[in-house]
Amino acid sequence: MQFKKNIEMAKLSQFSFNLPENLIADKPAIYRDESRLMVVNRKDGSIEHRIFKEIVEYFDEGDIFVFNNSKVFPARLYGIKEKTGAKIEVFLLRELNKDLLLWDVIVDPARKVRIGNKLIFEKEDVPTLVAEVIDNTTSKGRTIRFYYDGSYEEFHYVLYRMGTTPLPKYIKRDPVPEDEYDYQTIFAKYKGSIAAPAAGLHFSKEVLKWFEIKGILTTDITLHIGMASFKPIEVEDLSKHRIESENFIITPESAKAINEVKRARKRICSVGTSTLRALESSVSTKDEVLPTEGWSEKFFYPPYQFRIANSLITNFHYPQSPFYIATCTFGGMELIQEAYQIAIQEKYRFLDYGDVMLIL
């Protein structure tokens, strides 16, 4: 009865906790599959401490892992204003029009970037790019149009060569060449994300091989991570929070594989909350997954009832973030909040390059 009361009272302020800065990871574990793993069991409330590569012990033949195969692209560019030479950071969010080379971006410092300004991007061994600001979308958001004389394929090649790995701002260092590999899952296929599907960063080829030997199944969906889950929540009533849509694709093959496991009453493990959003955005009236290509605006908060995945892998998140709220919604507020306090006491590493939690 106490749990039901907490569900009805869920507000933003209930998802606060103190996160020591020294627990925020600024680099990954030496080996992907040797991050620490906290296993949280909803049935008995138990909490175990393991190493990630031991995750295979919690799953059986016929269970399935669902990965997000979206690939991080080098979204952060550094340029200058044409007339003043002022340095401007441009963060690419998404392409709006491939024919006109229009992009939705965030600029910093925003006060210096106005409609009509031209931005110049230069990098050694890369052709110079020029862009014009054509619209203000938010306080920091802009629409820019790139100018390039070559083909669309050549433009994309130059644009991505110009950019750098979009490490989160809380990582107080410049990207290094190793981040191009470290900040990408081993099953990444399709460029489109501005942040890594962090839960998937822990998987190695060796772990996937152990899955194969044990008969544990895997399949992919695609959800391109944008700004939706990074926008701060500014309302106490979570029902009033709105997030930006994110493009996702679930193929007929993946839907079939997931539905077969569901009918067999085996485990369906969502690798990350981005995968969870795609799955819950494509549910049929029979509580099965539909092949879908569309946009997700899912924001999970209590008392949401998940209909597809019955286990979840997710990193440790910021307080009051959509990721943390989704984790509490999936695992139960009291149990996850207890688990987070234990994680802080045990000095687990937080955020994208940090450790990981399995909720059963």
C-alpha positions in Angstrom: 0.0 0.0 0.0 2.9 2.3 0.7 4.2 1.7 -2.8 0.9 2.8 -4.3 0.9 5.9 -2.3 4.4 6.8 -3.6 3.2 6.2 -7.2 0.3 8.6 -6.8 2.5 11.3 -5.2 5.4 11.1 -7.7 6.8 14.7 -8.3 10.1 16.0 -9.6 11.3 16.8 -6.0 11.0 13.1 -5.1 13.8 12.2 -7.5 16.5 14.3 -5.8 19.7 12.9 -4.3 23.2 14.3 -3.7 25.7 13.0 -6.3 29.4 13.6 -5.2 31.3 15.0 -8.1 34.2 12.6 -7.6 31.9 9.7 -8.6 31.2 11.2 -12.1 33.3 9.2 -14.6 35.4 11.1 -17.1 36.8 8.1 -18.8 35.7 4.5 -19.3 36.8 1.3 -17.6 40.0 -0.1 -19.1 38.0 -3.0 -20.6 34.4 -2.5 -21.6 33.0 -5.6 -19.9 34.8 -5.0 -16.6 32.7 -2.1 -15.3 31.0 -2.8 -12.0 27.5 -4.3 -12.2 24.8 -3.8 -9.6 22.0 -6.4 -9.9 18.7 -5.2 -8.5 16.0 -7.9 -8.1 12.5 -6.5 -7.9 11.0 -9.8 -6.6 12.9 -10.0 -3.4 14.5 -6.5 -3.2 18.0 -8.0 -3.2 21.0 -6.1 -4.4 24.2 -7.8 -5.6 27.6 -6.4 -6.7 29.2 -8.1 -9.7 31.4 -7.4 -12.8 29.5 -6.7 -16.0 30.8 -9.7 -17.9 29.1 -11.9 -15.3 25.7 -10.7 -16.6 25.5 -13.9 -18.6 24.8 -15.8 -15.4 21.4 -14.0 -15.0 20.0 -15.1 -18.3 19.0 -18.4 -19.9 18.6 -19.9 -23.3 15.7 -18.2 -25.2 16.0 -14.9 -23.4 16.6 -11.9 -25.6 18.7 -8.6 -25.3 17.4 -5.6 -27.3 20.2 -3.2 -28.3 20.0 0.4 -29.7 22.3 0.3 -32.8 22.3 4.1 -33.3 25.8 5.4 -33.9 27.1 8.6 -32.4 28.3 11.1 -35.0 30.9 13.9 -34.4 28.4 16.5 -33.5 30.5 19.2 -31.9 32.1 21.8 -34.2 34.2 24.9 -33.5 34.1 27.9 -35.8 34.4 31.6 -35.9 32.1 34.5 -36.9 33.0 35.8 -40.3 33.5 39.5 -39.4 34.6 39.5 -35.8 36.5 36.3 -35.5 34.7 35.4 -32.3 35.0 31.7 -31.4 31.7 29.9 -31.6 30.8 26.3 -30.6 28.1 24.7 -32.8 26.5 21.5 -31.6 24.7 19.6 -34.4 21.3 18.2 -33.3 19.7 17.0 -36.5 19.5 17.5 -40.2 16.4 19.3 -41.3 16.7 19.3 -45.1 19.4 17.4 -47.0 18.8 19.4 -50.2 19.3 22.8 -48.6 21.9 21.5 -46.0 19.8 22.8 -43.2 20.6 21.8 -39.6 19.1 22.3 -36.2 21.9 23.3 -33.9 22.8 24.7 -30.5 25.3 27.6 -30.4 27.6 28.8 -27.6 27.9 31.7 -26.7 24.4 32.2 -28.1 24.3 36.0 -27.5 26.9 36.5 -30.2 25.0 34.5 -32.9 22.2 36.2 -34.7 20.2 35.7 -37.9 22.3 36.6 -40.9 25.7 35.8 -39.2 28.1 33.7 -41.2 30.2 31.1 -39.4 33.4 29.7 -40.8 34.8 26.3 -39.9 38.4 25.4 -40.5 40.4 22.3 -39.7 43.7 21.0 -40.9 43.4 18.7 -43.9 39.7 19.4 -44.2 38.0 21.8 -46.7 36.7 25.0 -45.1 32.9 25.1 -44.5 30.7 28.2 -44.3 27.3 28.3 -42.7 24.7 31.1 -42.4 22.3 31.5 -39.4 18.8 31.7 -40.8 16.6 31.3 -37.8 16.4 31.5 -34.0 14.6 28.5 -32.5 15.3 28.8 -28.8 17.5 30.9 -26.6 20.5 28.8 -27.7 19.0 27.0 -30.7 19.5 28.1 -34.2 18.8 26.9 -37.7 21.9 27.1 -40.0 22.4 26.5 -43.7 25.7 25.2 -44.9 27.2 26.1 -48.2 29.1 23.5 -50.1 29.8 23.1 -53.9 30.4 19.3 -53.9 28.0 16.4 -53.6 25.8 15.6 -50.6 28.1 12.6 -49.7 31.2 14.8 -49.9 29.6 17.4 -47.7 28.7 14.8 -45.0 32.3 13.5 -45.2 33.7 17.0 -44.7 31.2 17.8 -41.9 32.0 14.7 -39.9 35.7 15.2 -40.4 35.2 18.8 -39.1 33.4 17.6 -36.0 34.7 16.0 -32.8 33.3 13.3 -30.5 30.4 14.9 -28.6 31.5 14.0 -25.0 29.0 15.3 -22.4 29.8 18.7 -21.0 30.3 17.3 -17.5 33.5 15.6 -18.8 36.0 18.4 -18.2 38.5 17.4 -20.8 39.0 17.6 -24.6 38.2 14.4 -26.6 41.1 12.2 -27.4 41.3 9.8 -30.4 40.4 6.8 -28.1 37.0 8.4 -27.4 36.0 7.7 -31.0 36.0 4.0 -30.1 35.2 4.2 -26.4 32.1 6.4 -26.9 30.6 4.1 -29.4 28.9 0.7 -28.8 30.3 -2.3 -30.7 27.0 -2.8 -32.4 26.6 0.8 -33.6 25.4 0.9 -37.3 23.5 4.0 -38.2 24.7 7.5 -37.6 22.2 9.8 -35.9 22.8 10.1 -32.1 24.4 13.1 -30.3 25.1 10.9 -27.3 26.0 7.3 -26.9 23.4 4.7 -25.8 25.5 4.4 -22.7 24.1 1.1 -21.4 25.4 -0.6 -24.5 29.0 0.6 -24.0 29.7 -2.2 -21.6 29.2 -5.0 -24.1 32.2 -6.7 -25.6 32.5 -9.2 -28.4 33.4 -11.8 -25.7 30.2 -11.2 -23.8 28.2 -11.5 -27.1 30.0 -14.8 -27.8 29.1 -16.1 -24.3 25.4 -15.2 -25.1 25.7 -17.2 -28.4 27.1 -20.2 -26.6 24.4 -20.2 -23.9 21.6 -19.6 -26.5 20.8 -16.1 -25.3 19.3 -14.1 -28.2 20.0 -10.6 -29.4 18.3 -8.1 -31.7 18.6 -4.4 -32.6 16.3 -1.4 -32.8 17.4 2.1 -33.8 16.6 5.2 -31.8 18.6 8.3 -32.6 19.3 10.1 -29.3 18.8 13.8 -29.5 18.1 16.5 -26.9 14.9 14.9 -25.6 16.3 13.4 -22.5 18.9 16.1 -21.8 16.5 19.0 -21.5 16.2 19.9 -17.7 12.8 19.2 -16.2 11.5 22.6 -14.9 8.1 21.6 -13.6 7.2 19.9 -10.3 4.3 18.0 -11.8 5.9 15.5 -14.1 2.7 15.1 -16.2 3.4 18.6 -17.5 6.9 17.9 -18.8 7.2 17.6 -22.6 10.2 16.2 -24.4 11.3 16.6 -28.0 10.6 13.7 -30.3 13.3 11.2 -31.3 13.4 9.2 -34.5 13.2 5.4 -34.1 13.0 2.3 -36.3 11.9 -1.3 -35.3 12.2 -3.7 -38.2 9.8 -6.6 -38.8 12.6 -9.0 -38.1 13.3 -7.5 -34.7 9.6 -7.2 -33.8 9.1 -10.9 -34.7 12.1 -12.0 -32.5 10.9 -10.0 -29.5 7.3 -11.1 -29.8 8.3 -14.8 -30.0 10.3 -14.4 -26.8 7.4 -12.6 -25.1 4.9 -15.4 -26.1 7.4 -17.9 -24.6 7.3 -15.9 -21.3 11.1 -15.5 -21.4 13.2 -12.5 -20.4 13.2 -9.4 -22.7 16.1 -7.2 -21.6 16.1 -3.6 -22.8 19.6 -2.3 -23.1 19.2 1.3 -22.1 16.2 3.6 -21.6 16.5 4.7 -25.3 15.7 1.2 -26.3 12.9 1.2 -23.7 11.4 4.3 -25.4 11.4 2.7 -28.8 9.8 -0.5 -27.5 7.0 1.3 -25.6 6.3 3.6 -28.6 5.4 0.6 -30.8 3.1 -1.6 -28.7 0.0 -3.2 -30.2 -3.3 -3.7 -28.6 -2.1 -7.2 -27.8 0.9 -5.9 -25.9 3.3 -7.0 -28.7 5.8 -5.0 -30.6 4.8 -3.6 -34.0 7.3 -3.0 -36.8 7.5 0.8 -36.7 9.3 3.8 -38.2 8.4 7.0 -36.4 9.0 9.4 -33.6 9.0 8.8 -29.9 7.9 11.3 -27.3 7.8 8.9 -24.4 8.7 10.2 -21.0 8.4 7.5 -18.3 7.3 8.5 -14.8 5.2 6.7 -12.1 2.7 5.0 -12.5 3.7 4.0 -16.0 3.3 0.2 -16.7 5.9 -1.2 -19.1 4.4 -3.7 -21.5 7.4 -5.2 -23.4 10.7 -5.4 -21.5 10.8 -7.2 -18.1 14.4 -6.4 -17.4 16.6 -3.4 -18.0 20.3 -2.5 -18.2 21.0 1.2 -17.5 23.9 3.3 -16.3 23.8 5.4 -13.1 22.3 8.8 -13.8 22.0 12.4 -12.6 19.3 13.2 -10.0 16.0 14.6 -11.5 17.1 13.5 -15.0 14.6 11.7 -17.3 17.0 8.7 -17.3 16.9 8.4 -13.5 13.1 8.9 -13.3 12.7 6.2 -16.0 14.9 3.9 -14.0 12.8 4.5 -10.8 9.6 4.0 -12.8 10.9 0.6 -14.1 12.5 -0.7 -10.9 10.2 0.9 -8.3 11.0 4.2 -6.6 11.9 2.9 -3.1 14.1 0.1 -4.4 16.0 2.2 -6.9 16.5 5.0 -4.5 17.9 2.6 -2.0 20.1 1.1 -4.7 21.5 4.5 -5.6 22.3 5.3 -2.0 24.2 2.0 -1.9 25.9 2.9 -5.2 27.1 6.2 -3.7 28.4 4.5 -0.5 30.2 1.8 -2.6 31.6 4.4 -4.9 30.1 3.2 -8.1 31.0 5.4 -11.1 28.2 7.5 -12.6 27.0 8.7 -16.0 28.0 7.7 -19.5 31.5 6.3 -18.9 30.5 4.9 -15.5 29.2 1.6 -14.1 25.9 -0.1 -14.8 22.8 -1.5 -13.2 20.7 -4.6 -14.1 17.1 -4.6 -13.0 15.5 -8.0 -13.0 
